[in-house]
């Protein structure tokens, strides 16, 4: 599975389970004041930028299909609106994370729109051109093969559809290099990519009008699949 880590360390866990880091990340996102302070101190990033990116989910019209992969603990659900009338497919390799996502969906009154699916981001069980929007927040840097993940996300996206997400890139500053190295050492992070890599992969899969903006260690990207 594409997001599975290479080793097991106490307190860390594999991505196909429910690693400690995932719970910490979810907690920071759900607590804007404390979490925002931690994001500023740790990665010099604006947590509000994640909220603004997720808000685009709520702009999708009734009948749209949205894929959130990897959905993790469901942090992107904050962008979905009750009664929006969309099908929101939450994909992840971890059943524990899907369970957490569904608990969040229920608490937010969104469970009627959310469909959990076990899914490997590098070999997705979805038909080509079957989603109007693909969302992938803070996942790309965890994959052993991020280029393959981009291929699959573009494959399942309809022409005219939006691909949006965020990632810890390898060229967002030397000050973050120790964090990246430690992340790989404990198998939380994969090899990652640079902004140039990402832009090249997206362009190669027909994703146009790409906007890439850095917020500290994290880069946010958005593009549209050409018809």
WOJOQUI-V710166 format. One record per run of one state. SS is the DSSP state (helix for helix, strand for strand, loop for the rest). FROM is the first residue (numbers start at 1). LEN is the number of residues. If there is no record, write none. Layout:
BEGIN
SS_FROM_LEN, SS_FROM_LEN
END
This chain:
BEGIN
loop_1_19, helix_20_11, loop_31_1, helix_32_12, loop_44_3, helix_47_13, loop_60_5, strand_65_5, loop_70_5, helix_75_5, loop_80_7, strand_87_6, loop_93_2, helix_95_13, loop_108_3, helix_111_3, strand_114_5, loop_119_1, strand_120_1, loop_121_2, strand_123_1, loop_124_7, strand_131_6, loop_137_3, helix_140_3, loop_143_3, helix_146_10, loop_156_1, strand_157_12, loop_169_5, helix_174_12, loop_186_9, helix_195_10, loop_205_2, strand_207_9, loop_216_2, strand_218_8, loop_226_2
END
